[in-house]
Amino acid sequence: MADDTAEHFVYIVRCSDGSLYTGYTTDVARRVAEHNAGTGAKYTRGRRPVQLVYQEAHATVSDAMQREYAIKQWRRQKKERLLA
């Protein structure tokens, strides 16, 4: 079971091809390093290196995962407005 007292993060990285990947983690720096090492998400493995362009903290895993899902439903244009 997840520890809901820890901080939970939604993050967005920009891949080397310019695409955006949105994810959830409890440690943003570690997760970005995993993406760049090729051990992160399958989507980012062939699109390295990635660069962190956005992160936001949430108090609970549930809040963070709901926000991640919501952002993943957005069109690219809306994501780019969030990043601006």
C-alpha positions as CSV (number, residue, x, y, z in Angstrom):
1,M,0.0,0.0,0.0
2,A,1.3,3.5,-0.9
3,D,2.3,5.9,1.8
4,D,-0.1,8.8,1.5
5,T,1.9,11.0,3.8
6,A,4.7,11.3,1.3
7,E,4.7,13.8,-1.5
8,H,3.5,12.5,-4.8
9,F,4.4,14.2,-8.1
10,V,3.0,14.5,-11.6
11,Y,5.7,15.4,-14.1
12,I,6.1,16.1,-17.8
13,V,9.3,15.5,-19.7
14,R,10.1,16.6,-23.2
15,C,11.6,13.8,-25.3
16,S,14.4,14.3,-27.8
17,D,11.8,14.1,-30.7
18,G,9.9,17.0,-29.1
19,S,7.0,14.8,-27.8
20,L,5.8,15.1,-24.2
21,Y,5.5,12.3,-21.7
22,T,3.4,12.7,-18.5
23,G,4.0,10.4,-15.5
24,Y,3.6,10.0,-11.7
25,T,6.4,9.4,-9.2
26,T,7.4,10.0,-5.6
27,D,11.0,11.1,-6.7
28,V,11.1,13.2,-9.8
29,A,14.9,13.4,-10.1
30,R,15.2,9.6,-9.8
31,R,12.4,9.0,-12.3
32,V,13.9,11.4,-14.9
33,A,17.3,9.6,-14.5
34,E,15.6,6.3,-15.1
35,H,14.0,7.6,-18.3
36,N,17.4,8.8,-19.5
37,A,19.1,5.5,-18.5
38,G,16.5,3.6,-20.7
39,T,14.9,1.9,-17.7
40,G,11.9,4.3,-17.5
41,A,8.7,4.0,-19.5
42,K,8.8,2.1,-22.8
43,Y,7.6,5.2,-24.6
44,T,10.7,7.2,-23.6
45,R,13.4,4.5,-24.3
46,G,13.7,5.4,-27.9
47,R,13.3,9.1,-27.4
48,R,16.2,9.9,-25.1
49,P,17.4,12.1,-23.7
50,V,14.4,13.5,-21.9
51,Q,14.3,16.9,-20.1
52,L,12.0,17.7,-17.2
53,V,9.8,20.6,-18.2
54,Y,7.0,20.5,-15.5
55,Q,6.2,19.0,-12.1
56,E,3.5,19.5,-9.5
57,A,3.2,18.1,-6.0
58,H,0.2,16.4,-4.5
59,A,-0.5,15.3,-0.9
60,T,-1.9,11.9,-1.9
61,V,-1.2,9.3,-4.5
62,S,-4.9,9.4,-5.5
63,D,-4.8,13.1,-6.2
64,A,-1.6,12.8,-8.2
65,M,-2.8,9.8,-10.3
66,Q,-6.1,11.5,-11.0
67,R,-4.2,14.6,-12.2
68,E,-1.8,12.5,-14.3
69,Y,-4.8,10.8,-16.0
70,A,-6.4,14.2,-16.6
71,I,-3.3,15.7,-18.2
72,K,-2.8,12.6,-20.4
73,Q,-6.3,13.1,-21.8
74,W,-5.4,16.7,-23.0
75,R,-4.4,17.6,-26.5
76,R,-0.8,18.7,-27.0
77,Q,-1.8,22.4,-27.3
78,K,-3.3,22.4,-23.9
79,K,-0.3,20.7,-22.4
80,E,2.0,23.3,-24.0
81,R,-0.1,26.1,-22.4
82,L,0.4,24.4,-19.0
83,L,4.2,24.5,-19.7
84,A,4.2,28.2,-20.7
